[in-house]
Amino acid sequence: MPSGLAVVISLIPFGLAALLMSVAFWLYYQLRKKTRRGWSYVGLVSFWIGYEYLHQTWDLAFPWMTLGNGFSSSHQLIQWYEYTGVYGGTLWIWLANILAFELTLAKASEEDESLKSQKRLLAALFATVMIPMAASIAMYSKYKERENPANIVIAQPNIDPYQKFQSLPASEQIKRLIHLSDSVAQPNTEYFIWPETAIPEGTNESQIQTNLNYLTIQSFLIKYRNGNVLSGIESYSLYDSQETPTARFLEENGQYLDVFNAAIQIENLSKPQFYHKSKLVPGVEQTPFSSSLSFLKPAFAAFGGSTGGYGYQEEPTVFFSQSGIGAAPVICYESIWGGYVTEYVKKGAQFIAIVTNDGWWGNTSGKDQHLAYAKLRAIETRRWVARSANTGISAFINQRGDIVQQSKWWVATALKADINLNEELTFYVKHGDYIAFFAIFLSVGFFIFLVIKLFQPNRTSGT
């Protein structure tokens, strides 16, 4: 992402997040004036979770700041995310804070019942904080993975994110990835995971099997009987008519073009499998609300962004090897969506392969947070994560969310591990973001209540 565009685009989600947070508190304030304090707290939590869900579903989606993500560095305490997902963490934070706030009010009160109220609130706060923590630690200590090993290699080529699209030929980048992969591979290696846009040269998907880069990778795989390369790729498709909303007309040949930030699986014999990134970065990979904000395309282009937007697919695709292993190709930013990643698992993914290019952020906390969020996906789905970063942090994460191995920043390297494949579905995978859906239902009810009250005479609010 060009630095100028990065600054402009980053202001959009951060600014909107602050606005949406303010709206949630404003609605709570209005509700507090119309109803009892307890119900207004329920409304506040519902409005907040509704905001978080909105911020992961609309065209300006940016779920990075969901409160439940904040426990990613303390994953031993939130093993119950396999039942609730990150919205369980958001709910936990709100319950604890509301109880702490009520305790503070009770301490400031001069009423006779204040001491008893303080004791009850303190006990409730202690239970709210400690019971989930204790349960999680017990789950963490007792969790055992079922033995079902597969040998996986992840490569981190450490190619400057600007150089990889400009001065360094794609063929040279692939040679570097092959060398790194070969240096640690075993005869029984099942998957080689390469990072986002590891194949940076725009490739026609319909002609991929005659592409020189593709043939080079297939040649590398000859000595690995069950080997598969799962890699990021810049690809495109041409159509005679506008088959997708994102296809752009090319006057020079009269065809329509779709460009994809994609993942590809390459094997020795089978046809390649493609997945087109679904969760596109607003402004950089798509024009938000493109039908109504198309006038902004020249502005994004001036900063180096996409003028027509990348093509995408609505639902995830699971890559299956000839030996039957199901891999979830998750591209970069998509790894923040817990609910979306569960869709891979429902379709048969036995492990999660995250391909990313975190080098755009430089040596900042962004790359570390992005890695930490991958731990949440491991816990929610109870799947190993094999994370390949171009110039970020590559890592293996087990089903408990432990980082078993990780690379250093700005180092070319390859890692290998025997991971355990898993076919069991967690409660969260089966039922999804039910906490968010229930909160939205309540939010709609409270909003209707406020609208009705707006047209009624003012009444003294309850206590």
N, C-alpha and C positions, 0 to 999 in steps of 0.2 A: 504494500500500500504506500503510495507516495506520501512523503511527510506532510506536505501542504494539505492534501486531501484528508490525511489521518486526523489532523487537528480539527478541520471543519466538521468531519463526520462524527468525531467523538463528542462534539458539543451538542449534537442533535439528541442522542439517547440520554446523555447526562442531564441536559436541560429539560427534556420531556419527563424524565424520571422525577426530577424535583417538582415539576408542575403536577404530575399525577399523584405524588405523595401528598402534596398540599390539598388536592381535591379530596383525597381520602380523609384527611383530618378535618377539612371544612364540612364534609358530609357528617362526620362524627359530631362536630360541634352543633350542627343543625339538629341532629337526632337527639343530642343531649338536652336541648332546650324543649324537646317535645315528648320525651319519655323518661323512664327511670334510668338511673346510672348503669345498672347491670345490663339492661338491653342496649344502651348506647355503647358499652364495651363490646358486646357481641357484634354490633354494627361496625365499630371501628376495625375489629379483626377481620370481619368479612370484607369491608371495603378495601383494606390493605391487601389481603390475599387476592381479591379481584383485580387490583392494580397490577400485582405481580404476574398474574395469569395473562392479563391483557398485554403486558410488556414482553410476553414470550409468544404471542400469537398474531399480532398485527404486523403491518409492513415495516414498522420501525422497531421491531422486536429487539430487545437487549436484556435477556434474563440474567446477565452477569451479576446484577446487584440483588438478586433474590436473597432474602435474609437467611434462608436455610442453607445457602452456599457457605455461610460464614463458619460452619463447623468442619469444613473440608480439611483443615489442618489438625483437627482433633477427632479423627474418624473412629477412634475407639469408643467414643461417647454417643455415636449416632448409628450403631449397627441396626437399629430398628427402622432405618430408612428403607430396608427391604420390604417394609409394610406401608410406609407413608410417603416415601420420596421426600424431596426437599421442602415441600409445603408442611410436612410434619415438623420440620425444624423451625419454620416461620411461626407456626402455631405455638410451639414450645416457647419461643422467645417472647411472644406477645403475652401468653399466660403468665409467665414469670414476671414480666415487667408490670403488668396490670396489678398483680398481687403485691409487688414491691411498692408501687405507687399508692395502693390502698393502705398498706402498712405505714407509709410515711404520713398519709393523712390522719390515720388513727393516732399516731404518736403526737401529732400536733393538736389533736382534739382535747378538750377539757371536759368532755362528757364522762359520766360515771361508768358507763359501759366500755370506755375506751380500752382499759387494761385487758378485759376479756377479749375484746375484738382484736387487739394486738396479738394476743396469744394464738387465737384461731388463724389469723392471717399469717403469722410466722410459721405455724405448723403447716398450713396449706402451701406456703412458698417453699418451705424445706422439702415437702413431699413432691411438689411439682418439678423442682430442680433435681432432686436426688434419685427419685424412683426411676425415671428414664435413664439416667446415667448408670445406676447400678445394674439395671436390666441389660443395658448395652454392653457393659464390661463383662457381664456373665455370658452374653451371646458371643462376644468376641473371643473369650477364653475357651469356650466350648465348641466353637465352629470348626468343623473338619471338612476338608474338601474330599470329594470322592475321586479316587485315582482314575484318571483317564487322560494320560499324558500325550502331548504333541510338542515336538521341537519347533520353536519359532525363533527367527532371527530378525532383528530390527536394525536398520542402518540410519546413521545420521551423517550425511555427507559434508555438512558445514560449508555450504556454498552461500556466499553473500546474496541476499534476496534480490538485490538490484542487478548484480552481475549475472545471475542465472538466466535472466531474460534479455541480456544485452551482449556482453562480451564473451561469455563462456559457452561454447557450442553444446547442444544437447547430447551429442555423441560422447563428448568428454565427460559430461556429468554422469551419464549412464555407466561409462567405464569405471568411474570412481565408485559408484554404488555397487557395481559387480565385484570390484576388488575388496571393498569393505565386507560385503556379504560373504564372499568366498573365504575370507580370512578366519571366520568363526563357525562356518557351517559344518554340519555333520551329514553323513550319507542319508540319514533318516529325517532331515529337516523338511517340514511340511510347508512352512510359509516363510517367505522373505517379505517383510513389510518395509516399504520405502515411503518417503514423506510426500506431502501435498506438492503437486506440480513437479514431482521428481522427473517426469518426462515433460519438459517445458515447451517443446516444439509443437505447435498446433498440428494435430493429427486428425485426418479424416477417418471417422469411425468405420465407414463402409469399406475403406481400403486398408485397414489396420494390418491385415495379415501379409501385405506386401511391403509394409513400412520397414525401413532399415533398422530403426531403433527396436521395433518389436522383434524382428528376426535375431538381433543381437541378444536380446533377453532370452528368447527361446533357446538359442545356442548355449547360453550360460546354464540353463536348466537341464540340459541333457544328462549331466552326471548326477542329478538329484531326481531319483525315480518318482517320488511323490511331491516334488517341489512345485510351489506356486509363488509367483511374484504378485503381491498386492501393492499397487503403487498409485500415487496421485498422477494425474495427467491433464494437460490442456488439450481438449479435443473439440471437434466440431462436426456438425452434420449439415448436409445440403438437401434442400427439398425443391420440388418443382412448384409447389404451392405453399401458402403459409399454414403449415401444419400445427404450429404452436404460437401462442401469443407473443413469445419473445423472439421469434424468427425475424430477421431483418432482410429487406429486399436488396439484392445486389444488381445494380443497373448494368454492370459490365457483362454479366452472363445470364441475367434474367432469372436467377434462382434466389432462394431464400436461405439464409445462414443462421444457424444456432451455434453459439459458442458455449462450452461447458467447462466449469471447474469440476473435474470428474475423478473417479477412481476406476482402475482397471485391474482385472485378475488375468494373469497370463500363465498358461500351462504348456506342457510339451505338445499335447495333441489336440485338446479341445479348443473350441472357438473361445475367444476372449469374452469376458463378462464386463459390462460397464455399469457404473452407477453415477448419476448426475446429481451433484450437490443440491440439496433441497433448501436448506436454511441459508439463504444468501445474505451477505453483509449489506445493510442498507446504504445506498449511495455508491458503494464501491463495486458491488456485484449486481445490484439491482436499483432501479429508480423507485423509491417508495411511492405507493399509490400512483403507479405509472399512468393510468388512464386519466387522472385528474391533475397530475403534476408533471406532465410530459415537458412543460416549458422549462423545467429545471435541468433537463438533460445536458444542454450546452454548458451549464455551470459545473456539473460534475465532470464533463469532458475537459474543461479548462484546468481542473485540478488533477487530471490524469486518471479519472475514474472511467467507468463503463458508460457509454452513451446509450446503448441499446439494451443493456442488461444481459446477464448470463441466462442461458437456458437452465431449466431445472426439472425435477420430477416431484410429484406430489408425495409419494410414499417411498420408504426405504427399500433397497434391494439387498438381499443376502447373497454373498458369493459362496458357492459350494464347490469344494475340490472334488477330484475324481474319487478320492478315498472317503468322501461323505462329510467332511468337516465343513461346518457353516461359520463363515466369518462376517462380522458386521463392519462394512467400510464406512467409518464415520470421519467426515472431512472437517478438520479444524473447529470452527465456531459451533458446529453442530453438536459437539460433545457437551455443551452447556444445557441442552434440552434432555432432561431425564425422561420425560414422556415419549419423546421421539425415539430415543435409543431403545426403549422397551419394545417398540414396534419391530425392530430387527430381531429381538429375542423371541417374540411371538412367532416370527417367520422361520425360526430354526437356527439363529446365530448361537454358536457355542462359545465364542469369545469375541471381544471387541477390538477392532484394529483402528486406532485413531491415527490419521495421517494429517500432519499440520506443518505450518511454516511460521513458527513464532518469532523468527528473526526480524520481522517487520518492527517489532516493539523495541529492539535493541536489548541491552542488558538491564531491563527494568523488572518490576514485580509482576508485570503482565504474564510473562512466560511461566513464572512460579505458580501464580493463581490458576492459570489454565491447566497446568499439570495437576494441581491439587483437586480441581473439580472432577478430573477423571476418576479420582478415588471414589467419589460419590456414585458414579455410574457403576463401578465395580460392586459396591455394596447394594445398590438398588436392584441390580440384576443377578448378583452373585456370579459374575463372569470375570475372567481374567481380562485385563486390558494390556494390549501391546501397542505402545505409543511411539510412533516414529516422527521425529521433528527434523526439519531441514537444518535450522540453526536455532533450535530452542532447547528443550530438555526431553530426550527420549527416555522411555522407562517401561518396565514391566510392573504391573500392579496385580496382586492376587485378589481372590474373591472376598477377603476381609477388608480390602482397601489399603493393604500394606504395600508400600513401594519396595519391591524386592531388589530391583536393580535400577539405576538411572545413570545417564551420561552427565558429563559436565557441560557447562555453557561454552559455546564457540570452540568445540573440539570435534574433529572428524573421528567417528568411531562406529563400532557395531557391537551389539549385545545379543546374547542368545540365552534361552531359558526353556526348560521343559514345563509347560503350563498344563493345568488340568482343564479339559473341556467340560462343560456342564450343560445338561439338557433340561434340568428342572426349572420350573417357573416360580418366581417369588410372588407373594401376595400383591406387591406393587406392580409387577409386570402384568398380572392378570387383571387388575382393577384400575390401574392408571392413577391420574391426579384427582381422585374422588374428593379429597379435601378441598381442592380449588373449586370443583364443580359445586359442592355444597355451599361454599362461601359465596359463589356467584349467585346461587339461588337465593340465599339470605339477603345479599346485597340488593337484588332486584326487589325483593319484598320490602326491605327498609326504604328503598328509594320511592316505591309506590306509596308507602306510608307517609313519607315526607311531602310528596306531591299532594296527597289528599289533605294533609294538615295545612298546607299552604293556602288552601281555599276555605279553611274553617277559621272561626274567631280564635284569637290567641288565648291560650290557657296557661295557667301556672304549671311549669314543668314539675315532674315528680322528683322524689329524692331517692 
